[in-house]
Amino acid sequence: MEAVSPVLPGSEPIEIVIGKDQPQYEKLPVVYLNGDHRPMISRWRLNLFERAAIAAGADIVLTQLTWCNKFQPVHLQVCAADEMPVLLEEVPR
């Protein structure tokens, strides 16, 4: 699985790349959305092996490093490469 750009269709001008000058990390293209908590969105592409594994019933596992802080809400969804995802500006409570 790899992070890809554009994060949103046409978002290249407003994307930033986290870890761009840090070779020890993978680069992560993101777009910050408007809103009080400034949510961030990234897009990930599965390789053929991962797609086949999911089609055969494999699960997606999400690991969040919280460093003993509060758990941060996440929202996973499936979108075609040229499709706009549902953007959550405010976390539902």
N, CA, C and O of each residue as an XYZ file, in Angstrom:
372
protein
N       0.850     -1.159      0.000
C       0.000      0.000      0.000
C       0.900      1.228      0.000
O       1.901      1.282      0.714
N       0.529      2.208     -0.810
C       1.341      3.418     -0.860
C       0.461      4.655     -0.879
O      -0.641      4.643     -1.428
N       0.963      5.720     -0.273
C       0.269      6.999     -0.310
C       0.448      7.596     -1.699
O       1.542      7.544     -2.262
N      -0.629      8.166     -2.260
C      -0.570      8.670     -3.626
C      -1.083     10.107     -3.713
O      -1.769     10.610     -2.822
N      -0.722     10.735     -4.814
C      -1.163     12.078     -5.149
C      -1.767     12.012     -6.548
O      -1.230     11.292     -7.389
N      -2.844     12.715     -6.840
C      -3.463     13.713     -5.981
C      -4.305     13.071     -4.883
O      -4.927     12.027     -5.080
N      -4.308     13.721     -3.727
C      -5.110     13.244     -2.603
C      -6.595     13.383     -2.939
O      -7.382     12.466     -2.702
N      -6.963     14.523     -3.486
C      -8.322     14.772     -3.979
C      -8.204     15.171     -5.441
O      -7.188     15.752     -5.823
N      -9.195     14.886     -6.274
C      -9.098     15.309     -7.676
C      -8.824     16.814     -7.772
O      -9.599     17.625     -7.266
N      -7.715     17.179     -8.425
C      -7.360     18.579     -8.610
C      -6.703     19.248     -7.413
O      -6.561     20.471     -7.404
N      -6.300     18.494     -6.412
C      -5.775     19.100     -5.181
C      -4.274     19.364     -5.185
O      -3.737     19.848     -4.189
N      -3.592     19.060     -6.273
C      -2.131     19.213     -6.286
C      -1.651     20.584     -5.798
O      -0.666     20.633     -5.061
N      -2.299     21.709     -6.172
C      -1.790     23.008     -5.719
C      -1.839     23.218     -4.204
O      -1.075     24.024     -3.674
N      -2.721     22.509     -3.501
C      -2.827     22.729     -2.054
C      -2.279     21.574     -1.226
O      -2.358     21.598      0.002
N      -1.726     20.570     -1.886
C      -1.141     19.443     -1.148
C       0.179     19.855     -0.498
O       0.929     20.679     -1.021
N       0.430     19.252      0.658
C       1.758     19.342      1.252
C       2.255     17.906      1.390
O       1.460     16.966      1.375
N       3.557     17.740      1.522
C       4.130     16.402      1.662
C       4.815     16.319      3.017
O       5.847     16.950      3.246
N       4.231     15.536      3.905
C       4.819     15.315      5.218
C       5.996     14.360      5.046
O       5.884     13.354      4.346
N       7.116     14.673      5.679
C       8.306     13.831      5.583
C       9.115     14.050      4.322
O      10.000     13.254      4.006
N       8.820     15.131      3.590
C       9.480     15.388      2.302
C      11.002     15.444      2.428
O      11.711     14.902      1.580
N      11.501     16.081      3.456
C      12.948     16.223      3.639
C      13.471     15.319      4.752
O      14.497     15.615      5.364
N      12.771     14.222      5.015
C      13.168     13.284      6.059
C      13.283     11.891      5.446
O      12.299     11.153      5.398
N      14.483     11.526      4.974
C      14.633     10.250      4.258
C      14.306      9.014      5.096
O      14.069      7.942      4.539
N      14.291      9.143      6.409
C      13.977      7.985      7.253
C      12.474      7.667      7.254
O      12.065      6.620      7.756
N      11.654      8.565      6.696
C      10.211      8.365      6.652
C       9.720      8.253      5.213
O      10.344      8.763      4.283
N       8.578      7.568      5.052
C       7.924      7.565      3.745
C       7.239      8.917      3.561
O       6.709      9.485      4.516
N       7.250      9.416      2.360
C       6.583     10.686      2.070
C       5.069     10.488      2.103
O       4.554      9.477      1.625
N       4.366     11.462      2.670
C       2.916     11.368      2.802
C       2.260     12.633      2.258
O       2.226     13.653      2.946
N       1.729     12.580      1.006
C       0.980     13.723      0.484
C      -0.340     13.853      1.247
O      -1.061     12.871      1.419
N      -0.651     15.066      1.702
C      -1.888     15.313      2.438
C      -2.501     16.632      2.001
O      -1.837     17.494      1.426
N      -3.779     16.763      2.290
C      -4.499     18.027      2.128
C      -5.150     18.315      3.471
O      -5.847     17.470      4.032
N      -4.913     19.527      3.980
C      -5.614     19.960      5.187
C      -6.956     20.545      4.770
O      -7.032     21.357      3.848
N      -8.009     20.126      5.454
C      -9.343     20.640      5.189
C      -9.615     21.823      6.102
O      -8.950     21.997      7.124
N     -10.586     22.628      5.734
C     -11.002     23.714      6.612
C     -11.746     23.135      7.801
O     -12.295     22.036      7.729
N     -11.758     23.862      8.864
C     -12.498     23.408     10.033
C     -11.753     23.724     11.307
O     -10.557     24.015     11.290
N     -12.472     23.664     12.414
C     -11.891     24.024     13.701
C     -10.703     23.155     14.081
O      -9.737     23.636     14.674
N     -10.777     21.882     13.742
C      -9.724     20.952     14.161
C      -8.741     20.647     13.046
O      -7.838     19.828     13.214
N      -8.916     21.306     11.908
C      -8.027     21.173     10.756
C      -7.748     19.712     10.407
O      -6.604     19.264     10.479
N      -8.780     18.976     10.031
C      -8.548     17.578      9.659
C      -7.661     17.463      8.421
O      -7.599     18.371      7.592
N      -6.994     16.350      8.321
C      -6.046     16.089      7.241
C      -6.510     14.827      6.520
O      -6.986     13.883      7.151
N      -6.369     14.817      5.190
C      -6.782     13.655      4.412
C      -5.613     13.196      3.545
O      -4.859     14.014      3.018
N      -5.473     11.882      3.406
C      -4.475     11.288      2.511
C      -5.182     10.208      1.693
O      -6.280      9.775      2.044
N      -4.555      9.781      0.611
C      -5.131      8.743     -0.262
C      -4.098      7.623     -0.396
O      -2.902      7.876     -0.543
N      -4.580      6.397     -0.342
C      -3.705      5.223     -0.391
C      -4.131      4.304     -1.515
O      -5.324      4.114     -1.752
N      -3.161      3.734     -2.208
C      -3.432      2.805     -3.301
C      -2.907      1.420     -2.922
O      -1.769      1.272     -2.476
N      -3.753      0.420     -3.108
C      -3.380     -0.970     -2.839
C      -2.696     -1.568     -4.060
O      -3.051     -1.253     -5.196
N      -1.712     -2.435     -3.822
C      -1.100     -3.143     -4.945
C      -1.978     -4.358     -5.302
O      -2.956     -4.644     -4.611
N      -1.628     -5.055     -6.365
C      -2.460     -6.174     -6.827
C      -2.567     -7.291     -5.799
O      -3.632     -7.891     -5.651
N      -1.476     -7.581     -5.082
C      -1.509     -8.612     -4.047
C      -2.481     -8.220     -2.938
O      -3.268     -9.051     -2.484
N      -2.436     -6.967     -2.500
C      -3.333     -6.502     -1.436
C      -4.790     -6.527     -1.892
O      -5.679     -6.899     -1.126
N      -5.033     -6.130     -3.143
C      -6.397     -6.170     -3.673
C      -6.932     -7.605     -3.717
O      -8.085     -7.852     -3.365
N      -6.095     -8.541     -4.148
C      -6.509     -9.949     -4.213
C      -6.764    -10.495     -2.807
O      -7.719    -11.242     -2.591
N      -5.912    -10.122     -1.859
C      -6.086    -10.599     -0.485
C      -7.407    -10.090      0.104
O      -8.117    -10.844      0.770
N      -7.732     -8.837     -0.132
C      -8.994     -8.283      0.370
C     -10.175     -8.956     -0.317
O     -11.165     -9.288      0.336
N     -10.078     -9.159     -1.630
C     -11.154     -9.843     -2.356
C     -11.371    -11.253     -1.821
O     -12.484    -11.777     -1.867
N     -10.297    -11.870     -1.309
C     -10.388    -13.226     -0.762
C     -10.797    -13.228      0.710
O     -10.873    -14.289      1.329
N     -11.063    -12.045      1.275
C     -11.565    -11.994      2.642
C     -10.605    -11.427      3.677
O     -10.934    -11.396      4.863
N      -9.420    -10.975      3.255
C      -8.478    -10.396      4.222
C      -9.037     -9.090      4.776
O      -9.882     -8.452      4.147
N      -8.566     -8.701      5.944
C      -8.993     -7.470      6.600
C      -7.970     -6.363      6.382
O      -6.823     -6.629      6.022
N      -8.388     -5.129      6.602
C      -7.483     -3.984      6.647
C      -7.252     -3.679      8.113
O      -8.209     -3.573      8.880
N      -6.001     -3.538      8.515
C      -5.652     -3.261      9.905
C      -5.080     -1.851      9.983
O      -4.166     -1.504      9.236
N      -5.612     -1.053     10.876
C      -5.156      0.320     11.086
C      -4.442      0.396     12.424
O      -5.014      0.046     13.455
N      -3.202      0.849     12.414
C      -2.451      1.065     13.651
C      -2.310      2.562     13.857
O      -1.876      3.280     12.956
N      -2.677      3.036     15.046
C      -2.499      4.444     15.380
C      -1.522      4.544     16.542
O      -1.708      3.917     17.585
N      -0.496      5.331     16.347
C       0.474      5.571     17.411
C      -0.012      6.775     18.207
O       0.055      7.904     17.721
N      -0.494      6.552     19.408
C      -1.080      7.635     20.201
C      -0.120      8.181     21.250
O      -0.356      9.250     21.812
N       0.947      7.464     21.513
C       1.917      7.877     22.546
C       1.210      8.246     23.842
O       1.531      9.246     24.484
N       0.235      7.410     24.213
C      -0.539      7.547     25.463
C      -1.421      8.791     25.486
O      -1.883      9.190     26.555
N      -1.662      9.406     24.345
C      -2.602     10.524     24.271
C      -3.967      9.977     23.885
O      -4.129      8.774     23.684
N      -4.942     10.861     23.783
C      -6.288     10.437     23.420
C      -6.289      9.801     22.030
O      -5.540     10.211     21.144
N      -7.132      8.805     21.861
C      -7.320      8.150     20.570
C      -7.948      9.148     19.613
O      -8.914      9.824     19.969
N      -7.413      9.250     18.403
C      -7.944     10.167     17.398
C      -8.892      9.425     16.464
O      -8.558      8.345     15.978
N     -10.064      9.988     16.207
C     -11.009      9.328     15.294
C     -10.435      9.239     13.876
O      -9.689     10.115     13.438
N     -10.794      8.178     13.180
C     -10.394      8.000     11.791
C     -11.626      7.651     10.975
O     -12.650      7.238     11.519
N     -11.516      7.819      9.666
C     -12.610      7.475      8.763
C     -11.991      6.838      7.527
O     -11.297      7.521      6.773
N     -12.223      5.548      7.297
C     -11.728      4.839      6.125
C     -12.859      4.696      5.121
O     -14.011      4.483      5.500
N     -12.531      4.813      3.839
C     -13.532      4.600      2.796
C     -12.847      4.167      1.509
O     -11.627      4.271      1.381
N     -13.625      3.686      0.569
C     -13.117      3.239     -0.723
C     -13.587      4.224     -1.784
O     -14.774      4.540     -1.867
N     -12.642      4.712     -2.602
C     -12.956      5.657     -3.677
C     -12.132      5.313     -4.907
O     -10.989      4.872     -4.792
N     -12.710      5.513     -6.072
C     -11.937      5.399     -7.309
C     -10.922      6.531     -7.353
O     -11.083      7.541     -6.668
N      -9.871      6.363     -8.160
C      -8.783      7.346     -8.211
C      -9.269      8.746     -8.553
O      -8.703      9.724     -8.063
N     -10.296      8.867     -9.375
C     -10.792     10.181     -9.778
C     -12.062     10.592     -9.036
O     -12.727     11.551     -9.426
N     -12.396      9.875     -7.979
C     -13.625     10.127     -7.226
C     -13.331     10.945     -5.972
O     -12.324     10.726     -5.300
N     -14.212     11.882     -5.666
C     -14.079     12.692     -4.469
C     -14.613     11.910     -3.269
O     -15.762     11.471     -3.302
N     -13.817     11.721     -2.208
C     -14.317     11.005     -1.034
C     -15.287     11.875     -0.238
O     -15.358     13.088     -0.432
N     -16.023     11.239      0.652
C     -16.866     11.981      1.585
C     -15.921     12.654      2.574
O     -15.125     11.979      3.227
N     -16.003     13.971      2.689
C     -15.102     14.720      3.561
C     -15.808     15.044      4.873
O     -16.842     15.712      4.885
N     -15.248     14.570      5.956
C     -15.824     14.841      7.274
C     -15.105     16.061      7.854
O     -13.936     15.971      8.230
N     -15.782     17.168      7.926
C     -15.203     18.386      8.491
C     -15.236     18.340     10.012
O     -14.306     18.803     10.673
N     -16.281     17.793     10.552
C     -16.465     17.751     12.003
C     -16.661     16.292     12.376
O     -17.402     15.572     11.707
N     -16.017     15.863     13.419
C     -16.141     14.481     13.860
C     -17.526     14.293     14.492
O     -17.890     15.024     15.413
N     -18.293     13.321     14.000
C     -19.593     13.066     14.616
C     -19.409     12.663     16.082
O     -18.482     11.925     16.416
N     -20.279     13.141     16.934
C     -20.152     12.811     18.373
C     -21.245     11.885     18.818
O     -21.295     11.506     19.988
